[in-house]
Amino acid sequence: MDQLLQHLLNGLLLGATYSLLGIGLTLVFGLMNVVNFAHGEFYTLGAYAAFAALALASVHFFLAIPLAIVAGALAGAVCERVLLRPLRGQSIDTVMLVMIGLWIAMQNAELLGWGGVAKSVPTPFPTHPVVLGAVSVAPLRIFVFVISGLLILGAHLLLSRTKLGRAMRATFQDRETAALMGVSIERIHTVTFAFGAGLAAAAGALLGPVFLLYPSMGDLASLKAFSVVILGGLGNFGGAALGGVVLGIAEELGAGYISSGYRDAVGFLMIVGVLLLRPSGLFARAERVG
């Protein structure tokens, strides 16, 4: 039982960051109908931005994370204005090819800028774990979980309680009517893509200190994000939040009771099962984009 509790705790802590990845991706798809294959590269950008702030600019760790989020959001806004806005009205195949090109370009730019050697992000947290009864957890992972939870809550409040959030939800439900009511669809698209990129960058900045940084780290992050979206249902905010937790716990249980080498395989096998049995997602009935 103690071992099971430890695995569940580890899965919950990891799943919160998966939720951040999934929420950003599902918002972009739900509001813009864009399959963002470059989503993992914004995750990588956030990780390297935090590393640069810490190692090169000597910024405090707690300030480096919001700076990384801002960097990801700004990069997302630029990508939307430069690449996606001119393609408005084009076929989804064309947009997908452009996003694949952006993925390749960003990954090679990171490789050129940072080199292929993995880097470690310094943190102010002690390495000794915090013991909570029968389970133990590293202080850094507690911090990552708390910040992830706050960001998810903040995203939910923005969508459900603010004028901007209402405009985003109106655009998702009926963009023509929203435009007639005075909503700037172009502005909403820019904000949505920047918001999704910022959440991905946040996940990278938070998980960067937990793992090592390398230019292709976004590839696996993209697969995780798409897995979360499939679990939760396309365009489903609440489903993405829950799907991330489900995926994290499934991976941790698979690693603990089968083999650590099958951690990712367990999650992807679960995705295959969901696609076969419930293609719309486990939480498809939940309210979308809010």
N, C-alpha and C positions, 0 to 999 in steps of 0.2 A: 504493500500500500504506500509506503514511504517513497518507493521508487516511482510509482505511478503519479503521486502528487508532484514530485520533482519534474517529471516529464511534462505534466500538464502546465505547471508554472512556466517552464522554459518555453513551451509552445505558445502560451499566452503572451509572454514578453516579446517573442519574435513575431507573432501574428499581428501585433499592433502596428509594426512598421510595414508589414505586408498590406495592411488595410490602407495606410497612407498611399502606397503605390497604386493600389486598386482604385481608390476613390478618385485620384487624379486622372487615371486612364478612363474610367467610366463616365466622368463628367464631360471630358472632351468628346467621347463617342456619342453620349446621349444628347448633347446640345449642338454639336457641330457635325456629327456623322462622319468623323475622321478617325480612322484606325491609326493611332500614333505608334508606329514601329520604332520611333526614336525615343520613346518614353524612358527606356532604361538609360539612355545617354544623359538625360537630365538628372537622373539618379547619380550617375558617375560625376557629372558636373558639380552637383552639390557636395559630393565627397571630396573632390579635389579643391573646390572653393574653400571648404572648411580647413583642409590641410594647408592651403596657401596662406590663409589668414593666420593660422596658428604658427606655422613653421617659418614663413617668409616675412609676414608683417608683424609678428609677435602680438597678435590680438588675443585677448583673453578667450578661453574656451567657450564660455557662456555667451560671448558676443559673436564668435565665429559662426555659430549655427544660424542665427537670424540673418547674418550677412550672406551665408550660403543660400538660404531660402530666397533672399532678394535677388541674388545673382541668377538663380534658376528661373525665377519669375520674369526677370528682365529678358533673359535669353529666350524664354518662351514667347513673350510679347513680340520680340523682334522676328522670330521665326514665323509667327502668325501673320504679321504685317507684310513681310518680305516674300514668304513662300506660299502661304495658304490663301491669303486674301485675293491675289491675282487668279487663283484657281477656283474661286467660288462659282459654282454652277457646272464645273467640269465633272467627268465621270469619277466614280470612286476608285477605279483602277488607276487613273492618272494621279490622284492624290496619294494613293498607297505607294506608287513608285517614287514620288517625290519624298515621302516620309522615309522610305528605305534609303534613298540617297542621302537624306539628312543624317540618318543613323550612321551610315558608313563615313560620311564626312566628319561628324563629331567624334567618332571613335578614333579615326586616324589623326585628327587634330590633337586629341588627348595623348595619343601615343607619341606624336611629334613633340608636343610640349613637355611631357613628363617622363618620357622614356618608358621602356618596358619593365623596369625593375619595380617590384612591389614596394609600397611605402606604408609605414605605420603612423597612425595619428596619435600624438601624445594627448593624454587626458589628466586632469587633476584628481581623479578618483583613485582611492586605494585599491590594491589588488586582492586584499583579503575579503572573502565573501561575507555577506550578512546572513546570519543563521536565524531562520524563522521556524522554530519548532523542528519538524522533521525535514525541512527543505532549506536550501541555501541558495543565495543569488548574489551575483556581483553587483556592487553599487552602481557601476556604469549601466548595467542592464535595467536597473530600477529607474535610473534617470531617463534612459531611452524610452521606456514604457510610459512614464509619466508625461513626458513631452509629446510623445505620439498621441496619447489620449487627449491631451489639451488641444493639439492641432485638429484632431478629428472632431472634438466638441466645437471648436471654433469654426470649422468648416460647416458643420451642421447649423450652428446659429447664424452664420452669414447667409446660408441658403434659405433658412426658414424665418428669420426675424428682420432682415434688412431689405431696403428698397432694391438694392442690387440683386440680392438673392431672389426676390419676387420677379424681377425682370428676367433673370436667368431661367427660372422655372416656367415663366410664361413663354419664353422663347422655345423651351423644350416642348411644351404642350402644343403651341400653335404659333409659329414664327410670323406668319402673315398677319394674324390678328394682333400679335404683340407689336409689330411694326406700325400698324394702323393706330395703336394706342400710344404711340410716341416712343417706343423702345428702340434704341439704336442697336440694330442687330450686329452691325460691324463691331461696335464697341463691346458688346456682350461676347462676341466670338474671341476678341483679343483678350479680354479679361479672363474668360474661361480657359483658354489655352495657357495663359500665364499662370493662372491659379493651379491648373493641373501640373504644369512644369515645376512650380514652386513646391507643391506637395511631394513630388518625386525627388526634388533636390533636398527637401527636408529629410526624407527617408535615407538618402545617401549620406547626408551630414551626420545623421544619428547612428547609422550602422557602420560608417567608415571607421570610427574608433574601435568598434567591436571586431571587425575583420580587417584584412589588408586591402589596400587600394591598388588597383591595376587597371589599365585602359579598357579592357574588355569586360570589366565587372558588370557593366550594364546589360550584357546579353542575358545572363541568368535572371537579373532583376526584371527585365521585360517579360520573360517567361512566367515569373511569379505573378506579375501584375495581370497578365492575360488570364492566368489561372484563377486569380481572385475574381476577376470580372465574370468569367464563365460560371464560377460557383455562385456568385451573387445575382447574376442577371445583368444584361447590358443596360447601362443607363440607370442602374439602381444604387443610390448612395448607401442606404442602409444595408443592402445586400453585399456591397463591396466591403463595408466595415466588418460585417459578420463573416464574410468569406475569407478575409485575411486571417482572422482568428482560427477559423476551422482549418485552413491550410497549414498554419503554423503548428497547431496541435497535432494534426495528422502526420506532418513531417517529423516532429519530435518523437511521437510514439513509434513511428516506423524505424527511426534511428536507434531508439532505445531498446526495442524488443525484437527487431530483425537484424539490422546492421547499419552502421553510420554511412556506409557506402550506398545504401538504398534510400537515404533521406529524401532526395529529390524525386526518385522514382515512385515512392509511395504517394507523394502529392500528385504527380502527373497521372498515375493509375486511377486515383480518385476522380480526377478531371475527366478521364475517359469514361468512367462509370456514370458521371453526371451527364455527360453529353449523350450517352446511350439511353439513360432512364428518364432524365428530366432536362432536355436541351435548353429550356428557358432559364435554368438556374435554380438553385435550391430555395432562394428567397424571392422568386419572381413576383409573388403577390404583394410584396412590400411596396410602399409608395416610392416612385422614382424621383430622382434628383431632389431630394429633400428629406 
